[in-house]
Amino acid sequence: MSRRTTLAALAAVTALALSACGGSTGGGSSEETGGSAAADGAFPVTIPNAFGETTIDAEPERIVVIGYTEVDTLLALGVQPVAFQEFVTFPDASVPGLGPWAEDLAGEAEMQVFPVSSPPGVEEVLALRPDLVVAVGSGIEQDEYDQLSAVVPVLARPEGSTAYLVDRDDATLAIGQALGKEDQAQELVDGVDADFSAARDANPDFAGKTVVVTLPATDGSGGYSAYVTGDTRVSFFEDLGFELTPGIADIDAEGGFFVTISAEQVQLLDADLVVVLALSSVEETRSQLEADPVFATVPAVQAGRVIYTDPLSGGGAISYNDVLSVPFALDQLVPQIQDALAGS
């Protein structure tokens, strides 16, 4: 599947409004966002990736992000890129392209935003004169990597990883290493681990329960989309102690991040907890599925073990599942999970 085909699938699955946001290019230094400088002796650094290795000779100052959630990690490390790839469109965002969990960390300079509907080509990226391209969470492949890396260091996904499915910790630590901020990156990872640990300790009944994350298919088939192992949404619930329901875990997604379940296969969606991502609003999605006689046959649905997440917490925060969005998602969703399980 090509990068643009996969992006089209991503846009369809999340079913969020797409809008083209833009701005002038700005600086990328840590001083602009109040972050600390790179550690002494951090450069030069060489980082292996799926396509070769990335050597960064000095602290980057003009960073272009083409991965889908890395802007959050850069901002958390006190670095503002000159441009970044939009992942989810937030209609009410005070800073275009950023979730509410990241807005306060944005610096004074405007950042150019590559709309999710129109990811940048090689020429557009290079026109911004970057000294580092961050592509960990992108769909970049060897050809595009070779074209970019002939001109500028490219931080691509780690060896052995799959496009769009890089582990949160691995991505955070790789970015920290590229910016000369490994210790800060580790602190961010440890902070999120502590947040999840606290949530698990407070909710021991989450452990070992099964979960499915789904939404109505947007192709008119009358079926459903369900996310698979390695996807950020599934990983969020696994970090809370849940396990992906076997019916979905056993399906080969062929390198993708979701599978389509037909109406005849609907029982594969049964789990201790069914998480439904709202398409445009919770009310609209709930009404659609509550009127769906096929979905109503799922035992978990009959038992009321369903939560409907709004586009901000579901399509946004758990889809990002990064060091900034996780605390927001935990605050929003843990009470809903508790209520759903208590009512079963």
C-alpha positions as CSV (number, residue, x, y, z in Angstrom):
1,M,0.0,0.0,0.0
2,S,1.4,3.4,-1.0
3,R,1.9,6.2,1.5
4,R,-0.9,8.3,-0.1
5,T,-3.2,5.3,-0.3
6,T,-2.6,4.6,3.4
7,L,-3.2,8.2,4.3
8,A,-6.5,8.2,2.4
9,A,-7.5,5.1,4.4
10,L,-6.4,6.9,7.6
11,A,-8.6,9.9,6.8
12,A,-11.5,7.7,6.0
13,V,-11.2,5.6,9.1
14,T,-11.0,8.5,11.5
15,A,-13.7,10.3,9.5
16,L,-12.7,13.7,10.8
17,A,-13.1,16.9,8.9
18,L,-10.1,17.8,6.8
19,S,-8.9,21.4,6.6
20,A,-5.8,23.0,5.1
21,C,-4.0,25.0,7.7
22,G,-0.9,27.0,7.0
23,G,1.4,29.7,8.2
24,S,4.8,31.2,7.8
25,T,7.9,29.2,8.7
26,G,9.4,29.9,12.0
27,G,12.5,29.1,14.0
28,G,13.3,25.7,15.6
29,S,15.6,26.5,18.5
30,S,14.9,25.4,22.0
31,E,15.1,29.0,23.3
32,E,11.9,29.9,21.5
33,T,9.9,27.4,23.6
34,G,11.8,27.7,26.8
35,G,13.4,24.3,26.6
36,S,16.9,23.4,27.6
37,A,19.8,23.2,25.1
38,A,21.2,19.9,24.0
39,A,23.4,18.0,26.4
40,D,27.2,18.6,26.1
41,G,28.8,16.0,23.9
42,A,25.5,14.9,22.4
43,F,26.8,15.5,18.8
44,P,27.7,14.1,16.4
45,V,25.3,11.2,16.9
46,T,24.5,8.3,14.6
47,I,21.1,6.6,14.9
48,P,20.2,3.3,13.0
49,N,16.9,3.2,11.2
50,A,14.9,0.9,8.9
51,F,16.6,2.3,5.8
52,G,20.2,2.9,6.9
53,E,21.5,5.3,9.6
54,T,21.1,8.9,10.5
55,T,24.1,11.0,11.4
56,I,23.5,14.4,12.9
57,D,26.6,16.5,13.3
58,A,25.3,19.4,15.4
59,E,22.2,20.4,17.3
60,P,19.4,20.9,14.8
61,E,17.9,24.3,14.4
62,R,15.4,24.0,11.5
63,I,13.4,20.8,12.0
64,V,10.6,19.7,9.6
65,V,8.3,17.0,11.0
66,I,6.6,14.6,8.5
67,G,5.7,12.0,11.1
68,Y,2.1,12.1,12.3
69,T,2.5,12.8,16.0
70,E,6.1,13.8,16.5
71,V,5.3,17.5,16.8
72,D,4.0,16.8,20.3
73,T,7.3,15.1,21.3
74,L,9.4,18.0,20.0
75,L,7.3,20.5,21.9
76,A,7.5,18.4,25.0
77,L,11.3,18.6,24.6
78,G,11.2,22.4,24.2
79,V,11.8,22.5,20.5
80,Q,9.5,24.1,17.9
81,P,9.8,22.8,14.4
82,V,9.4,25.1,11.4
83,A,6.8,22.8,9.9
84,F,4.9,19.7,10.9
85,Q,2.4,17.1,9.5
86,E,-1.2,17.4,10.7
87,F,-2.7,14.2,11.9
88,V,-6.1,15.2,13.2
89,T,-7.9,18.4,12.4
90,F,-9.1,20.2,15.5
91,P,-11.7,22.7,14.4
92,D,-11.5,24.8,17.6
93,A,-7.7,24.7,18.0
94,S,-6.1,28.0,19.1
95,V,-2.9,26.8,17.4
96,P,-3.6,25.3,14.0
97,G,-2.9,21.6,13.8
98,L,-2.2,21.1,17.5
99,G,-4.3,19.2,20.1
100,P,-5.3,21.1,23.3
101,W,-2.7,19.1,25.2
102,A,0.1,20.7,23.1
103,E,-1.1,24.3,22.5
104,D,0.5,25.8,25.6
105,L,3.9,24.6,24.5
106,A,3.8,26.2,21.1
107,G,6.3,29.1,20.8
108,E,5.8,32.5,19.3
109,A,6.9,31.7,15.8
110,E,4.2,30.3,13.5
111,M,4.7,26.8,12.2
112,Q,3.7,25.7,8.7
113,V,1.2,22.9,8.8
114,F,1.1,20.1,6.2
115,P,-2.7,19.2,6.0
116,V,-3.5,15.5,6.5
117,S,-5.3,15.6,3.2
118,S,-2.1,16.7,1.4
119,P,1.2,15.4,2.9
120,P,4.3,17.1,1.6
121,G,6.5,15.8,-1.2
122,V,10.3,15.7,-1.1
123,E,10.6,19.1,-2.9
124,E,8.2,20.8,-0.4
125,V,10.1,19.5,2.5
126,L,13.5,20.5,1.2
127,A,12.2,24.0,0.2
128,L,12.0,24.7,4.0
129,R,15.8,24.3,4.3
130,P,15.7,21.8,7.2
131,D,18.8,20.6,9.0
132,L,16.7,17.6,10.3
133,V,13.6,15.8,9.0
134,V,11.7,13.8,11.6
135,A,9.8,11.0,10.0
136,V,9.5,8.4,12.7
137,G,5.7,8.0,12.6
138,S,5.3,8.6,8.9
139,G,4.8,6.2,6.0
140,I,8.2,7.0,4.4
141,E,9.7,4.2,2.4
142,Q,13.2,3.6,1.0
143,D,12.9,5.8,-2.1
144,E,11.7,8.9,-0.4
145,Y,14.2,8.3,2.4
146,D,17.0,8.1,-0.1
147,Q,16.0,11.3,-1.8
148,L,15.7,13.3,1.4
149,S,18.7,11.9,3.2
150,A,20.9,12.8,0.2
151,V,20.4,16.4,1.3
152,V,19.5,16.4,5.0
153,P,19.6,13.9,7.9
154,V,16.3,12.0,8.2
155,L,15.2,10.4,11.5
156,A,13.1,7.5,10.2
157,R,11.4,4.6,12.0
158,P,13.5,2.1,13.8
159,E,14.7,-1.1,12.4
160,G,12.1,-3.9,12.5
161,S,9.2,-1.5,12.9
162,T,6.2,-1.0,10.7
163,A,5.1,2.3,9.1
164,Y,2.7,4.3,11.3
165,L,3.1,1.7,14.1
166,V,6.2,2.8,16.0
167,D,6.1,2.2,19.7
168,R,5.6,5.5,21.7
169,D,8.7,4.9,23.9
170,D,10.9,4.0,21.0
171,A,9.8,7.1,19.1
172,T,10.2,9.4,22.0
173,L,13.7,8.2,22.8
174,A,14.9,8.3,19.2
175,I,13.7,11.9,18.9
176,G,15.4,12.8,22.2
177,Q,18.7,11.3,20.9
178,A,18.4,13.2,17.7
179,L,17.9,16.5,19.6
180,G,20.7,15.8,22.1
181,K,18.0,15.5,24.9
182,E,18.1,11.8,25.8
183,D,17.7,12.4,29.5
184,Q,14.7,14.7,29.0
185,A,13.1,12.1,26.6
186,Q,13.6,9.4,29.2
187,E,12.0,11.6,31.8
188,L,9.0,12.0,29.5
189,V,8.8,8.3,29.0
190,D,9.0,7.6,32.7
191,G,6.3,10.2,33.4
192,V,3.8,8.5,31.0
193,D,4.7,5.1,32.4
194,A,4.0,6.4,35.9
195,D,0.6,7.8,34.8
196,F,-0.4,4.4,33.3
197,S,0.9,2.6,36.4
198,A,-1.2,4.9,38.7
199,A,-4.2,4.2,36.6
200,R,-3.7,0.5,36.7
201,D,-3.1,0.5,40.4
202,A,-6.3,2.5,40.9
203,N,-8.2,0.1,38.6
204,P,-7.0,-3.5,39.2
205,D,-10.1,-4.9,37.5
206,F,-8.8,-3.6,34.2
207,A,-6.1,-6.3,34.2
208,G,-6.7,-9.1,31.7
209,K,-10.0,-7.8,30.4
210,T,-10.5,-7.8,26.7
211,V,-11.1,-4.7,24.6
212,V,-12.0,-3.8,21.0
213,V,-11.7,-0.3,19.5
214,T,-14.1,0.1,16.6
215,L,-16.2,2.5,14.6
216,P,-18.7,2.1,11.7
217,A,-17.0,1.5,8.4
218,T,-17.1,4.6,6.2
219,D,-17.2,2.7,2.9
220,G,-21.0,2.2,2.9
221,S,-20.6,-1.6,3.4
222,G,-22.6,-1.6,6.6
223,G,-19.6,-3.2,8.4
224,Y,-17.2,-2.0,11.0
225,S,-13.6,-1.0,11.3
226,A,-11.5,-2.4,14.2
227,Y,-8.0,-1.5,15.2
228,V,-5.3,-4.1,15.5
229,T,-2.2,-4.9,17.7
230,G,0.4,-2.1,17.4
231,D,-2.1,0.6,16.6
232,T,-1.9,3.6,19.0
233,R,-5.5,3.3,20.1
234,V,-5.1,-0.4,21.0
235,S,-1.8,0.3,22.7
236,F,-3.4,2.9,25.0
237,F,-5.8,0.3,26.4
238,E,-3.1,-2.4,26.6
239,D,-1.1,0.0,28.8
240,L,-4.1,0.2,31.1
241,G,-4.0,-3.6,31.5
242,F,-6.5,-4.6,28.8
243,E,-5.9,-7.2,26.1
244,L,-7.1,-7.0,22.5
245,T,-10.1,-9.3,22.0
246,P,-8.9,-12.5,20.4
247,G,-11.3,-12.3,17.5
248,I,-9.5,-9.2,16.2
249,A,-6.0,-10.1,17.5
250,D,-6.1,-13.2,15.4
251,I,-6.8,-11.4,12.1
252,D,-3.8,-10.7,9.8
253,A,-4.0,-7.0,9.1
254,E,-1.3,-7.3,6.4
255,G,0.8,-4.5,7.7
256,G,-2.2,-2.1,8.3
257,F,-3.5,-0.6,11.5
258,F,-7.1,-1.7,11.2
259,V,-9.3,-4.4,9.7
260,T,-12.8,-4.3,8.2
261,I,-15.4,-6.5,9.9
262,S,-18.5,-7.4,7.9
263,A,-22.0,-7.5,9.4
264,E,-21.7,-11.3,9.3
265,Q,-18.5,-11.2,11.4
266,V,-19.9,-8.8,14.0
267,Q,-19.4,-11.2,16.9
268,L,-15.7,-10.7,16.5
269,L,-16.3,-7.4,18.1
270,D,-17.4,-8.9,21.4
271,A,-15.1,-8.0,24.4
272,D,-15.2,-7.1,28.0
273,L,-15.1,-3.5,26.8
274,V,-16.2,-2.1,23.4
275,V,-14.7,1.3,22.6
276,V,-16.5,3.2,19.8
277,L,-14.7,6.2,18.2
278,A,-17.3,8.8,17.4
279,L,-17.3,9.9,13.7
280,S,-18.4,13.5,14.1
281,S,-20.2,13.6,17.4
282,V,-20.9,11.1,20.2
283,E,-24.7,11.7,19.8
284,E,-24.6,11.0,16.1
285,T,-22.5,7.8,16.3
286,R,-24.4,6.5,19.3
287,S,-27.7,7.0,17.5
288,Q,-26.4,5.3,14.4
289,L,-25.2,2.2,16.3
290,E,-28.1,2.0,18.7
291,A,-30.3,1.8,15.7
292,D,-28.1,-0.9,14.1
293,P,-29.8,-4.3,14.8
294,V,-26.6,-6.2,13.9
295,F,-24.4,-4.3,16.3
296,A,-27.0,-4.8,19.0
297,T,-26.4,-8.6,18.8
298,V,-22.9,-8.3,20.3
299,P,-23.1,-9.6,23.9
300,A,-21.0,-6.7,25.2
301,V,-23.3,-4.2,23.6
302,Q,-26.3,-6.0,25.1
303,A,-24.6,-5.8,28.5
304,G,-23.9,-2.1,28.2
305,R,-20.1,-2.5,28.2
306,V,-19.7,0.2,25.6
307,I,-18.1,3.7,25.7
308,Y,-18.5,6.2,23.0
309,T,-15.4,8.5,22.8
310,D,-15.7,12.0,21.4
311,P,-13.5,13.1,18.5
312,L,-11.1,14.9,20.8
313,S,-10.4,12.1,23.3
314,G,-10.9,9.2,20.9
315,G,-9.9,10.3,17.4
316,G,-7.4,12.7,18.9
317,A,-5.8,11.9,22.3
318,I,-5.6,8.1,22.1
319,S,-4.9,8.2,18.4
320,Y,-1.8,10.3,19.2
321,N,-1.0,8.2,22.3
322,D,2.1,10.3,22.9
323,V,3.8,11.9,25.9
324,L,1.6,14.9,25.8
325,S,-1.8,13.4,24.9
326,V,-1.8,10.4,27.3
327,P,-2.5,12.4,30.5
328,F,-5.4,14.2,28.7
329,A,-6.8,10.8,27.5
330,L,-6.5,9.2,30.9
331,D,-8.5,12.1,32.5
332,Q,-11.2,11.9,29.9
333,L,-11.6,8.1,29.4
334,V,-10.8,6.3,32.7
335,P,-14.0,7.4,34.4
336,Q,-16.0,6.3,31.3
337,I,-14.3,2.9,31.4
338,Q,-15.0,2.5,35.1
339,D,-18.7,3.3,34.5
340,A,-19.0,0.8,31.6
341,L,-17.4,-2.1,33.5
342,A,-19.3,-1.3,36.7
343,G,-22.6,-1.5,34.8
344,S,-21.9,-4.9,33.3
